[in-house]
Amino acid sequence: MNNWLNRVVAVLSLAIIVCVGSVCALERQEVESPDPDGEVAVEGADGEVRAGNYSLKLAGVDTSAWPSVRLDFSVVNRANEPIDSLRATDVVAAHDGIPVATELVLKRGGPANVFLVLDGSLSMKNRGPSISKLGAARGALITFIEQMGPKDRAGFAVFADELTVLVPVTSDKTALIDAVATFMPEPATAQNTRLYRAVELAVEEARKGGVRNVVLMSDGWEDTAESRELIKDPPRWAEYKAQREQVVADVSRRAGVRVFTIALGDRNGKGLAFVDYEALESISKGTDGGTCNYVDLPELERKAQGDVDAYRRLFLQSLASVFSSIGQSVRYDYSLTLLLGDAAVRDDREHLINLDFAVGAERLPAVVTYTWKGSGADDVPAVTSRRALPGILISTPAAAATRPRLAAIFLVLRVVLSVMAAVPAVGRRLLVRSGEAEARKVIVSVAPRSPLVGSECPNERAGLGGGFLIKPGDVVVVCSACGSPHHIGCWHMNRDTCWNRACEHETRIPAELARTYELEEAMS
């Protein structure tokens, strides 16, 4: 018992020492070691902050109007429906722990700006029951374009071995529809599928066209001579994919472009039926707010039950639903402008912008950090964003406040450690009392009419004509696990453990308590 208490105290003490060291290291890092890369970190896995039924997606950070900072974001519920009721009073922002003024604008129903990218490999022509994947994709894309408003802008490209831009970003819906309707994969250029390269080039094309959303639809995977060799070595293949997905994430974040992906096919299939949902999902999640939508073709076939018309209808309905959801995401966005004013001081420290969004009864926190890269008087922070796991919001303290804060932490921990010094003695008393209470439940003084009279103790059995059977006046321990009664001396002899080898349950009987009962037995 003592050893157990000592171990608990030692572990708690070590934990506090580690905490103190971590706090000290954090303080030194904040004051002495600013991030030299000058990146913006969006606190929230995959650029997304989730709480309860709501999800807040940070789409980008713009510092071109420094000392004002603009953050674009959207809020959706669990059904992926946009939340358009957020007000300026629902957002609290602080720069290095100091509250700053904000301006919130809901761009409800604003222009949809997207760059549409379609897999142009030969597998898209592969026909399912009565309809090819390419045919369904055409229908969904054309419907999406037809629903564009007069101020909406879109571009259209296809990819296989290379990305081919068929229509640059435009408001001309006729040109877009014609390109979608007439495109056909070319066998000479569709032997490979360079998925990752296509996303990188699409993000760059979107950036050049002033578009910040890419929608990419594919039924396959990265399929090149290099990838076919790497697939034979799963660890190397996984490393390659992770590296390429990180490159895509970096490119999209520098450009401020989200990537929405649509996976058509069977994530568990083989050959032409297989779609690398995992890769498409990783691409979207790494781009600060994009989503991956999966159209499970085998599931649609099962639902259709052999009815080709039903399969066609389900396929088109699924894609229409996906594009409707994406359309909401690219239209219903907020812009939050932070008016930093005099708080925007140029130095070599890392600065934190803490954000707290109140949506219904939930709170969705986020953090943006930045440092300065340039040295010119007119420079603004050259920022990008990177994925980071959710964490506790900690404002960067001023250097002058660091030592007093550490001193206060040190004093508090001293008090805690002093209190812990009393834990062994107090703990022993509590454990003794707890042990006595548990022991009293299993110790029984056998009454003349007790059903225990005549029972066998597992240690002594019924030898010598029953002389060792339990009789009135005996003090016995009844095992709380198997119910076997033991003479208290036999229980002690077996180190307070049941003699039944199929049980061997342990209940400690404190010595003082045992002596009390044994004395009662002798007097009876």
C-alpha positions in Angstrom: 0.0 0.0 0.0 2.8 2.4 0.9 4.7 1.6 -2.2 1.6 2.2 -4.3 1.1 5.7 -2.7 4.7 6.5 -3.1 4.5 5.6 -6.8 1.5 7.8 -7.3 3.1 10.8 -5.6 6.3 10.2 -7.7 4.4 10.1 -10.9 2.4 13.2 -10.1 5.5 15.1 -9.0 7.3 14.1 -12.3 4.2 15.3 -14.3 4.3 18.7 -12.6 8.1 19.0 -13.2 7.5 18.2 -16.8 4.7 20.8 -17.0 7.0 23.4 -15.4 9.7 22.6 -17.9 7.3 22.7 -20.8 5.9 26.1 -19.7 9.4 27.5 -19.4 10.4 26.1 -22.8 7.3 27.6 -24.3 8.0 31.0 -22.8 11.6 30.9 -24.0 10.4 29.9 -27.5 7.8 32.7 -27.6 10.3 35.4 -26.6 13.6 34.1 -28.1 12.8 31.8 -31.1 10.2 33.2 -33.5 9.3 30.9 -36.5 11.8 31.8 -39.3 9.5 30.5 -42.0 6.9 33.2 -41.7 4.0 30.8 -42.2 0.3 31.2 -41.2 -0.9 28.3 -39.2 -4.6 27.7 -39.2 -5.4 25.9 -35.9 -7.9 23.2 -36.8 -7.4 19.8 -38.5 -7.4 20.3 -42.3 -8.2 24.0 -42.0 -11.5 23.0 -40.3 -12.8 23.6 -36.8 -15.6 21.4 -35.6 -17.8 21.7 -32.5 -21.1 20.0 -31.9 -23.2 20.1 -35.0 -21.2 22.8 -36.7 -18.1 23.1 -38.8 -16.2 26.2 -39.6 -13.9 26.1 -42.7 -11.1 28.7 -43.0 -10.6 29.3 -46.7 -7.7 31.7 -46.7 -5.9 34.7 -45.1 -5.2 37.9 -47.0 -2.8 40.5 -45.7 -2.5 42.7 -48.8 -4.4 45.5 -47.1 -2.1 45.5 -44.0 -2.6 46.4 -41.2 -6.0 44.9 -41.9 -6.3 41.2 -42.3 -9.1 39.5 -44.2 -10.1 35.9 -43.4 -12.6 34.1 -45.6 -14.6 31.3 -44.1 -17.8 29.3 -44.2 -19.9 27.7 -41.6 -22.1 24.6 -42.2 -24.1 22.2 -40.0 -23.8 18.4 -39.9 -26.0 18.2 -43.0 -23.5 20.4 -44.8 -26.1 23.2 -45.0 -24.7 26.8 -44.9 -25.3 28.9 -41.8 -26.0 32.5 -42.8 -27.1 33.9 -39.4 -23.7 34.8 -38.0 -23.3 38.4 -36.9 -20.3 40.6 -36.0 -21.1 40.2 -32.3 -20.7 36.5 -32.6 -17.0 36.9 -33.4 -14.3 37.8 -30.9 -10.8 38.5 -32.1 -7.6 39.3 -30.3 -4.1 40.1 -31.6 -1.4 38.9 -29.2 -4.0 38.8 -26.5 -5.3 42.4 -27.2 -8.9 42.6 -28.5 -9.2 44.1 -32.0 -12.1 45.5 -34.0 -13.7 43.3 -36.7 -15.9 43.8 -39.7 -18.0 40.8 -40.8 -19.6 40.5 -44.3 -21.8 37.6 -45.4 -21.4 37.1 -49.2 -24.7 35.3 -49.4 -25.6 34.4 -52.9 -22.4 36.0 -54.2 -20.7 35.0 -57.4 -19.6 31.4 -57.6 -16.0 31.3 -58.8 -14.8 27.7 -59.6 -12.3 25.9 -61.8 -13.8 22.6 -63.0 -11.5 19.8 -63.7 -12.5 16.4 -65.2 -10.6 13.2 -65.4 -10.0 12.6 -69.1 -8.5 9.1 -68.9 -10.0 6.2 -70.9 -11.5 4.7 -67.7 -14.1 7.4 -67.7 -15.6 5.9 -70.8 -16.0 2.6 -69.0 -19.7 2.0 -69.1 -21.7 0.9 -66.1 -25.3 -0.3 -66.5 -26.5 1.9 -69.4 -24.5 5.0 -68.6 -20.7 5.8 -68.6 -19.0 7.7 -65.8 -18.2 10.4 -68.4 -21.8 10.6 -69.5 -23.0 11.2 -65.9 -20.2 13.7 -65.3 -21.2 15.6 -68.4 -24.8 15.9 -67.2 -23.8 17.0 -63.7 -21.3 19.6 -65.0 -23.7 21.0 -67.5 -26.5 21.3 -64.9 -24.0 23.1 -62.6 -23.0 25.5 -65.3 -26.6 26.2 -66.4 -27.4 27.3 -62.8 -24.6 29.8 -62.8 -25.6 33.4 -62.3 -24.6 36.3 -64.6 -21.7 37.2 -62.3 -20.5 33.7 -61.7 -17.2 32.7 -63.4 -15.8 29.2 -64.1 -13.1 27.5 -66.1 -13.0 24.0 -67.5 -10.0 21.6 -67.9 -9.4 17.9 -68.4 -6.5 15.8 -67.3 -4.8 12.5 -68.0 -1.1 12.6 -68.7 -1.2 16.4 -68.6 -3.7 19.1 -67.7 -5.4 20.7 -70.7 -7.4 23.9 -70.2 -10.3 23.8 -72.6 -12.0 27.0 -71.4 -10.1 29.6 -69.3 -12.0 31.3 -66.5 -15.1 33.1 -68.0 -18.7 34.0 -67.5 -19.6 32.6 -70.9 -21.8 29.6 -70.1 -22.3 28.6 -73.7 -18.5 28.1 -74.2 -18.3 26.1 -71.0 -21.3 23.9 -71.9 -20.0 23.2 -75.4 -16.6 22.2 -74.1 -18.1 19.8 -71.5 -20.5 18.3 -74.1 -18.0 17.7 -76.8 -14.9 16.5 -74.9 -13.8 13.0 -75.5 -10.7 11.2 -74.1 -7.9 10.7 -76.6 -6.2 7.3 -76.4 -2.8 8.8 -77.4 -2.9 11.2 -74.4 -4.8 9.1 -71.9 -2.3 6.4 -71.1 -1.3 7.8 -67.8 -3.2 9.6 -65.0 -1.1 12.2 -63.2 -3.5 13.1 -60.5 -1.3 15.1 -58.2 0.3 17.1 -61.0 -3.2 17.9 -62.4 -4.3 19.3 -59.0 -1.2 21.5 -58.8 -1.7 22.9 -62.3 -5.4 23.4 -61.7 -4.7 25.4 -58.5 -2.3 27.6 -60.5 -4.8 28.2 -63.3 -7.5 29.1 -60.7 -5.1 31.5 -59.1 -4.3 33.2 -62.4 -8.0 33.5 -63.2 -8.9 35.0 -59.8 -10.8 31.9 -58.7 -10.3 30.3 -55.3 -12.2 27.0 -55.7 -11.2 24.0 -57.7 -13.6 21.1 -58.3 -11.9 18.0 -59.5 -13.8 14.8 -60.5 -11.9 11.5 -61.0 -12.6 7.8 -61.2 -9.1 6.6 -60.7 -5.7 7.1 -59.1 -2.2 8.3 -59.7 -1.3 5.9 -62.6 2.1 6.4 -64.2 5.2 4.3 -64.9 6.7 5.5 -61.6 3.6 4.8 -59.5 3.1 1.3 -61.0 6.6 0.4 -59.7 6.1 2.1 -56.3 2.8 0.3 -55.7 4.8 -3.0 -55.5 6.5 -1.6 -52.3 3.6 -0.4 -50.1 5.7 1.6 -47.6 7.5 3.5 -50.4 4.1 4.0 -52.2 2.6 5.5 -49.0 5.6 7.8 -48.5 5.3 9.0 -52.1 1.6 9.7 -51.8 2.1 11.6 -48.5 4.9 13.7 -50.1 2.8 14.6 -53.2 -0.3 15.4 -51.1 1.8 17.7 -48.9 3.1 19.5 -52.1 -0.5 20.0 -53.2 -1.5 21.3 -49.8 1.4 23.8 -49.8 0.6 25.0 -53.4 -3.1 25.5 -52.6 -2.5 27.3 -49.4 0.0 29.7 -51.0 -2.6 30.4 -53.7 -5.5 30.6 -51.3 -7.4 28.1 -53.3 -9.6 25.3 -52.0 -9.9 22.0 -53.7 -13.1 20.0 -53.7 -12.8 16.4 -55.1 -15.4 14.0 -56.3 -14.5 10.3 -56.3 -16.5 8.1 -58.8 -16.2 4.3 -58.5 -15.4 1.7 -55.9 -12.9 2.5 -53.2 -12.5 -1.2 -52.6 -12.5 -2.3 -56.2 -9.9 -3.6 -58.6 -8.6 -2.4 -61.9 -10.7 0.2 -63.7 -13.4 0.0 -61.0 -11.0 1.3 -58.3 -11.0 4.9 -57.3 -8.4 6.2 -54.8 -10.8 7.8 -52.4 -8.1 8.0 -49.8 -5.8 10.2 -52.0 -8.7 12.4 -53.2 -9.8 12.9 -49.6 -6.3 13.7 -48.4 -5.9 16.3 -51.2 -9.1 18.1 -50.2 -8.5 18.0 -46.5 -5.1 19.4 -47.0 -6.3 22.5 -48.8 -8.0 24.5 -46.0 -11.7 23.9 -46.4 -12.2 21.6 -49.4 -14.2 18.4 -49.1 -14.2 15.0 -50.8 -17.4 13.5 -52.0 -17.7 9.8 -52.8 -20.1 8.4 -55.3 -20.2 4.7 -54.5 -21.1 3.1 -57.8 -21.4 -0.5 -56.5 -23.9 0.8 -53.9 -25.9 2.5 -56.6 -26.0 -0.8 -58.5 -27.3 -2.6 -55.4 -30.0 0.0 -54.9 -31.1 -0.2 -58.5 -31.5 -4.0 -58.3 -30.8 -4.6 -62.0 -33.0 -1.8 -63.2 -30.8 0.2 -65.6 -33.1 3.2 -65.7 -33.1 3.3 -61.9 -29.3 3.0 -61.9 -29.0 5.9 -64.3 -31.4 8.0 -62.3 -29.6 7.3 -59.0 -26.2 8.1 -60.6 -27.4 11.4 -61.9 -29.1 12.3 -58.6 -26.0 11.5 -56.6 -23.8 13.8 -58.7 -26.5 16.5 -58.7 -26.6 16.4 -54.9 -22.8 16.6 -54.8 -22.6 19.6 -57.0 -25.4 21.3 -55.1 -23.5 20.9 -51.9 -20.3 22.2 -53.5 -22.2 25.1 -55.0 -23.4 26.1 -51.5 -19.9 25.9 -50.1 -18.5 28.2 -52.8 -21.3 30.7 -52.6 -22.2 31.1 -48.9 -19.0 32.5 -47.4 -18.1 35.1 -44.9 -15.3 37.6 -45.0 -14.0 38.7 -41.6 -11.7 41.8 -41.6 -9.5 42.3 -38.6 -8.6 46.0 -38.1 -5.2 45.6 -36.3 -4.3 49.3 -36.4 -1.5 50.1 -34.0 -1.4 46.5 -32.8 0.4 45.6 -36.0 3.9 46.2 -34.9 6.8 45.1 -37.2 9.3 42.9 -35.3 10.9 39.5 -35.5 8.4 37.8 -33.1 5.7 35.3 -34.0 2.3 36.9 -33.6 -1.0 35.2 -32.8 -4.5 36.1 -33.9 -7.0 34.3 -31.7 -10.6 33.9 -33.1 -13.7 32.7 -31.3 -16.9 32.1 -33.3 -20.2 31.6 -31.5 -22.6 29.5 -33.6 -25.8 28.6 -31.8 -24.8 27.2 -28.4 -21.3 26.1 -29.8 -18.0 27.9 -29.8 -15.6 27.3 -32.6 -12.0 28.6 -31.9 -9.3 29.2 -34.4 -5.7 30.6 -34.4 -3.7 32.3 -37.1 0.0 33.0 -36.6 2.3 35.1 -38.7 5.8 36.6 -38.8 7.5 39.1 -41.0 9.7 38.0 -44.0 10.4 41.3 -45.8 12.6 44.1 -44.6 11.1 47.0 -46.6 9.0 49.7 -45.0 6.0 48.9 -47.2 6.2 45.1 -46.9 3.3 43.1 -45.5 3.6 39.7 -43.9 4.1 37.1 -46.7 1.8 34.5 -45.3 0.7 31.0 -46.2 -1.3 28.5 -44.1 -0.5 25.0 -42.9 -2.4 22.2 -41.3 -2.2 21.9 -37.5 -4.2 19.9 -35.0 -6.7 21.6 -32.8 -5.3 23.1 -29.6 -5.9 25.3 -26.6 -5.8 29.0 -27.6 -2.8 30.6 -26.0 -2.1 34.3 -26.7 1.6 35.2 -27.1 2.5 37.2 -24.0 4.6 40.3 -24.1 8.3 39.7 -23.1 8.0 41.9 -20.1 5.2 39.8 -18.7 7.0 36.5 -19.1 9.0 36.4 -15.8 6.1 37.6 -13.5 3.9 34.9 -15.1 6.5 32.2 -14.5 7.0 33.4 -10.9 3.3 33.0 -10.3 3.2 29.6 -11.9 6.2 28.6 -9.7 4.5 29.7 -6.5 1.3 27.9 -7.4 3.2 24.7 -8.0 5.1 25.1 -4.7 1.8 25.1 -2.9 0.6 22.1 -4.9 3.7 20.1 -4.0 3.4 21.1 -0.4 -0.1 19.8 -0.3 1.0 16.6 -2.0 3.6 16.0 0.7 0.7 15.2 3.0 -0.9 12.7 0.6 0.9 9.5 1.8 -0.3 9.8 5.4 -3.8 10.9 4.5 -4.0 8.3 1.8 -2.9 5.6 4.1 -5.7 6.5 6.6 -8.3 6.6 3.8 -7.1 3.3 2.4 -7.2 1.6 5.8 -10.7 2.8 6.4 -11.7 1.6 2.9 -10.1 -1.8 3.5 -11.9 -2.2 6.8 -15.2 -1.4 5.2 -14.6 -4.0 2.5 -13.4 -6.6 5.0 -16.4 -6.2 7.3 -18.7 -7.1 4.3 -17.1 -10.6 4.0 -16.5 -11.5 7.7 -19.4 -13.3 9.3 -19.9 -14.6 12.9 -21.9 -17.8 12.3 -25.2 -17.8 14.1 -26.8 -21.1 15.3 -29.4 -21.1 12.5 -27.1 -19.7 9.8 -27.1 -21.6 6.4 -23.3 -21.7 6.8 -23.5 -24.2 9.6 -22.1 -27.6 8.4 -20.4 -26.0 5.3 -16.9 -27.1 4.4 -13.9 -24.7 4.5 -12.0 -25.3 1.2 -8.8 -25.7 3.2 -10.0 -28.3 5.7 -12.9 -30.1 4.1 -14.9 -32.6 6.2 -12.1 -34.7 7.7 -12.0 -36.3 11.1 -15.7 -37.0 11.2 -16.8 -33.5 10.4 -14.8 -31.9 13.1 -13.6 -29.1 10.8 -17.0 -28.3 9.4 -18.2 -24.7 10.1 -20.2 -24.6 13.3 -22.1 -21.9 15.3 -19.8 -19.3 16.8 -17.1 -19.7 14.1 -15.8 -16.5 12.4 -15.6 -17.1 8.7 -14.7 -15.1 5.6 -17.1 -15.6 2.7 -15.3 -15.0 -0.6 -17.1 -12.2 -2.4 -16.3 -13.7 -5.8 -17.3 -17.4 -5.5 -19.2 -17.4 -2.1 -17.0 -20.1 -0.5 -16.9 -19.8 3.4 -13.4 -20.0 5.0 -12.3 -20.1 8.6 -10.7 -16.8 9.2 -7.5 -18.5 10.1 -7.5 -20.5 6.9 -8.1 -17.2 4.9 -5.1 -15.6 6.6 -3.0 -18.7 6.1 -3.5 -18.3 2.3 -2.5 -14.7 2.4 -6.0 -13.4 2.5 -6.9 -15.2 -0.7 -9.6 -17.7 -1.6 -8.5 -21.4 -1.4 -10.7 -22.3 -4.3 -8.2 -22.6 -7.1 -10.8 -21.7 -9.7 -11.2 -18.4 -7.9 -8.3 -17.2 -5.8 -10.0 -13.9 -5.2 -8.2 -11.6 -2.7 -9.7 -9.5 0.1 -7.3 -8.1 2.6 -8.3 -8.4 6.3 -6.6 -5.8 8.5 -4.8 -7.4 11.4 -6.6 -5.4 14.1 -10.0 -6.2 12.6 -9.1 -9.9 12.5 -7.9 -9.9 16.1 -11.2 -8.3 17.2 -13.3 -11.0 15.5 -11.0 -13.8 16.7 -11.4 -12.6 20.3 -15.2 -12.6 19.8 -14.9 -16.2 18.6 -12.9 -17.3 21.6 -15.4 -15.7 24.0 -18.4 -17.3 22.3 
